[in-house]
Amino acid sequence: MEIYIDNKSDFYDNDLKNSNLCITVKDNDNFYYYEYHIDDRSAKVRFNDNKYIEEATSFFHDINKYITSVRSFDESYYEKFNEVFTYKLPIKVILPTEFILSKERYENIDKTLKDLDNVYLPVAIIDDEYVLLDGHYRLFILQENLKKMVNVYLDEAEGYIKDLIYIGKEQNIKTIKDVEVVSEKQYKAIWEPFIEQIKNNTF
């Protein structure tokens, strides 16, 4: 069995495919689709089959730890999670770990991000700095809309994040304003192979 974020399958709403909200479970030749819709700190899930709904929801919650409950649209499934502590930070003090963003993905997320006051992002404190672990598109949208503060929660950073911090500072990327938006083609050509090298320690 394989569980992964899916931005390609036709089952999912096109506007949600680049938002880390579409979780697919592959079991042999069978595919099970789970699409999550977030409302503040809760979520609803749409699916084609509930066989792996618990596994998919656990995967979803691992990357969205601020979510306190998930229920299905048909009310056949409900799961509650322990609440994590959240607080507000000035956007300008958060160090990004993605240096370029895809224009196509940015536009898709911008269309679906309705409530800018209820965005929650994971950060880690590394060497006395707040480091963004995920949600760069959402943070970029917030600063584009002249927001000054964002909700955050503490999470654990992977080992390679320190490498990204070093490289980012070398490139003078210190806030989300310093991140560049490029075409999807450029993003795939530049960022995707780069981040794979970093994660595999082959850079």
Secondary structure as UniProt FT lines:
FT   STRAND          2..5
FT   TURN            10..11
FT   HELIX           14..16
FT   TURN            17..20
FT   STRAND          22..27
FT   TURN            28..29
FT   STRAND          30..39
FT   TURN            40..41
FT   STRAND          42..47
FT   TURN            51..52
FT   HELIX           53..62
FT   TURN            65..66
FT   STRAND          69..72
FT   TURN            73..74
FT   STRAND          78..80
FT   STRAND          87..90
FT   HELIX           91..93
FT   STRAND          94..95
FT   STRAND          100..102
FT   HELIX           103..112
FT   HELIX           116..118
FT   STRAND          120..126
FT   TURN            127..128
FT   STRAND          129..132
FT   HELIX           136..144
FT   TURN            145..146
FT   STRAND          149..154
FT   TURN            159..160
FT   HELIX           161..170
FT   TURN            171..172
FT   HELIX           176..178
FT   STRAND          180..182
FT   HELIX           184..199
FT   TURN            200..201
//
